[in-house]
């Protein structure tokens, strides 16, 4: 099973984004139920060893406040950017990455298609939990663990 940690925006944030995307054509949309911001990707991994690792890595981190921003793309992959109010989101991403082969570019994949020019500024929210997701198939995820930040 492919494993990764993610932040899942709350329903009101997803509603706001969906309204902004309404009417945009020529896109093969990722199902809204799969929208998330990947924090760390672990590939084929064992949940029994990854869960304690994630919990240890996240100790002492604070819940970051973020928002979704303008659309961009990686080739034909269309995504929304992430803007953070301070360095706590970067600290979270750095703590949960175990592979630094690529630069971390936090984003929420929305679909596939030609370049999408969309100026967007979504509402801010505080990431109150990180989820460990498992994927057997594309865009079909199972929550394996939830790590809530202390209030």
N, C-alpha and C positions, 0 to 999 in steps of 0.2 A: 504494500500500500504506500502511495506517495503521501508524505506528511509535510505540513507547513503550518506556521502560526499566522494568525490574521486578526485584524480589527474589523468588525462588522458595523457599519454605520447604523444608527437607529432608524426606525421607520420614517420619522419626519424628515430626516436628511435624505433618505432614499426617495421619498415622495417629491421633495423639492427638485432633486436631480431628474427624476422621471418626467416631471412637468417641463423642465428645461429641454429635455431630449424629445418631447412629444412633437411629432411632425417632421423630425429629421429622417430623411430617407436614405436609401442605398446603403444600409448597414445591416449586417447579420448580428443582431443583438445577443449579448450574453444574457441568459435568464436573470432577472432581477434577484431571484432567490440565491444566486451565486455571487452577487456583488460583494466584494471584500477588498481590503488593503492587505497585501501580503507583507508580513514582517520578516519572516525567516522561512526559507525553503530547504527541506532536508532530503528530498528525493525518496527513494525506497528506504524505509526505515521501520524500526520496531517501536510501536507506541509505548510499550512497557519501559523502554529505556529513554525514549524521548520526553515523556511526561515529566519525570523528575529533573531532567536536564533543563527543560523550559522553566520549571518552577524555581530552580536554583538560579538560573540566569536572570530572572525577573525580580529577585529579592531586592528590596530597597528602592526600586524604581517608582516614580510617581506617574499618575494617570495624566497623559498629555491631552492638551486641547488642540484640536485640528479642524480644518475645513477642507472641502473639495474645491478645486479651482479649475482653470481652463483646460479644455480638451487638447490632447496631443496624440501622437502615435509612435509605435515602434513598427516600422514596416506597415503591414495591414492591420496590426492590433491597435485598436482605438482605446484610449484611456483618459481618465480624469486625474489631474495632479492633486497633490496634497500639500496644504500649507499649514505650518505649525506656529503657535504663538511663542514658543520658546524651544529650548534645546531638549526638552524631555522626550519628544517624539523621536528625535535622532538617537538619543541614548537608548530608547527602547529597541529601535531597529538594530543598532550596533550590538546590543546584548543578545538578541535572538538570532543573529546570523551566525552560522557555523562555517560558512563558505564565503570567502571574500574574492572569488574569481571575477566577479562582476561588481561594478559600482551599484550601490543600493539606490534605487530611484523609486520611492514610494508612489504608488498609483492604484487606481481602481479600474480594472479592465471593464469596458462597457460593450465592446463589440469588435467586429472585424469589417474592414471595408477601406475605401479610399480615405485620404486625409479629411479630418473633420475640423473645421475652423469654428470653434464655439467658445466665446468669451463667457466665463461662468465664475460666479463667486457664491459658494454654498454657505449655509448656516454653520456656525461653529458648534462643536460638541466635544465633550470630554470622553475619551476612550476609557470606559470603566472596566473593560475586561478584554483579555486576549484569549482567543480560542485556538486549540490545536485541532486542525482539520485533517481528515484522511480522505484521499481521493482514489477510487478504483477506476472511475471513468471521468472524462472531461465534463466539468461543470456539475458533477454530482458529488457533493461533499458530505461527510459525516463528522459531527462535532465529537471529538474523542476526549476533550478535557476543556475546562473553563478556568481561567485564572483571573479572579477579580482583584482589582487594586484596592488597597485599604482606603477607607474614606477619611 
